[in-house]
């Protein structure tokens, strides 16, 4: 623990409140040698490509969050595979700290449709993913890790 960081304390009960990163879960969905990316319909980084996923809700398992987010954003049911990696970042430039879990996933069912905070779904060959157009540094790191492992 870093003793030199600012900590808020409740003046009534003394509870220490630390600034902790928000957890996210994202799916590196691969099919026929292509990776699914979704185009962001909202800030931050509106209009850029992103790995589908989102924030984990309180007491929700990351794999459950991943399945929920994929259904909300893409209409697809996915099977969650291996953990590809964990990457730290911020939610946008200067935003809150995030703790990002990336899993390999495959489509199990559903009807593909851009929904929720997604304006478009794209499938990119693993050897020609437009990394410079991917919204978050943690997403770029996760994709690079996936490609190295493939």
N, C-alpha and C positions, 0 to 999 in steps of 0.2 A: 504494500500500500504506500502511496505517496503522501507523506505527512505534510509536505509543503503546499499542497493544493487547497483551494478554498473549499470549505465545508459549511453548509448551512445547518443550523441547529434550531429545533423547535424551542421557543422560549417557554412553553408550558411543560413539555415532557423531556426535553433534551435530546430527542431523536436526531441523529446525524443524517443529513441528506446529502448524498454524493452525486456528482454529475457522472452518470454511467452511460455507456453507449446503448443505443436502441438496437435490439436484434432484428435482423431481417433473414428471410429464407428465399432463395431463388433457384430456378430450375434451368439447367443447361440441357434443353430438350434436343436430342439428336435423333434424326431419322434419315436413313439412306445417305449417310455421310454429310447431312446438312444440319445446321444449328438454327433453331428458332430464335428470332429477336422480335421485340415489339417496339413500335414507335410510340414515344411518350406523348400523351395528349394534354399534359399539365406540367407546370413548373415543378421542380427545377428541371432544366434542360429539355423543355418542351420541344418536340419535333425531332429529337435525337433517338437513335436506336437504344434499346435497353434489354437486359436479360429479364424475362418475366419473373415476377415474385413481389414480395412486399414485406411489410412489418409484421412481426410475430405479436399476436395479442396476448394479454396476461394469461398465464397458465396454459397456453397453447403450445403443443410440441412443434418444433420447427418443420417437421415433415408434414404435419397436419396443416400448418400455415401455408406451406408451399402448395399443397393440393387445393386449398381454398382459394389462394391467390390466382392459380392457373385457371381454375374454373371461372372466377370472376372476370379475369382479363382476357381469356382466350376461348372460353367455352369448352375446354378440353379437360378430360380426366387423365391424370398421369400416374404412372408407377414411379415411385421414388427409388433411385438407385444409390450408388456409392456417394459418400461425401467427397467432393473434389477439393474443397479447401475452405478456409476461413480467412477473411480479409477485412481489415479495418479501413474506415474512410469517414467522410462527412456527407450529410444529406444536402448536396449542393455546395457551392462555394461559401465557406464559412458557416455552414449549417451545423446542426447537431451531430455529434459523433455517432457512427453506426458500427455494428459488429455483424458482418455479413457471411452467412453460411450458404455455400453453393453445392447443390446436389446434381448429379447426372440424373436425367429422367427420360421416360419414354411415354408416348401417347398410348393410352389404353382405350379411350373412347371419347364420345362427345362430338359436337359439331363446331369446327373452328370458326370463330367470329371475333373480331376486335370489339371489345366492350370495356366498361368501367373507365379506366384512365389510359386506355390504349386506342390509338387511331388507325393502326395498321399492323398486320403480322407479316413477317418476312422470313424466308428460309434461305440460309447462306451456306454454300459449300465450305467445309472446314478450312480449305486452303485459300479462301478469298473472303474472309470476314472483314468488313470495313471497320476495323478497330478505332480508327480516328473519329468515327461517327457514333461510337458507343458512349453513352452519357456519363457514367461514373467510372472513376479509376478502379474501384474494386471489381466492377464488371469486366473491364479490360483485362485485369489480372486473372480473373477466373477463367475467361475465355482462353487466354494464353496458356494457362495451366492445363485446361482441357485438351487443347490442340497438342501440347507437348506429350500428354499421356496417351493420345490416340494413335 
